[in-house]
Amino acid sequence: MNDPIFPRAATLSTNRFCFYHCIPTSGGSSSALQAAANNQDTQALLNGGSLIDAACISVPEEKLPEAMSTDGNGRDAQLEA
């Protein structure tokens, strides 16, 4: 694949690629407690609870090393837009 975060990967799921290469522009809960509460709501079965669709932007090239790991599996850089 020639990917800087996953140098040994031949294939990669879209979800995994986006987790390490993209930054959501909006959404999310204000705290882990709030996210857990949202996911317990019956509406979470219909709307995803604390998971909402939001446009994403690519991680800037200079920030990619923050998502790289020594084992080649990537790491959560916890980047914000």
Beta strands, then each sheet from edge to edge (+ up, - down):
strand 1: 22-24
strand 2: 56-58
sheet 1: 1+ 2-
end
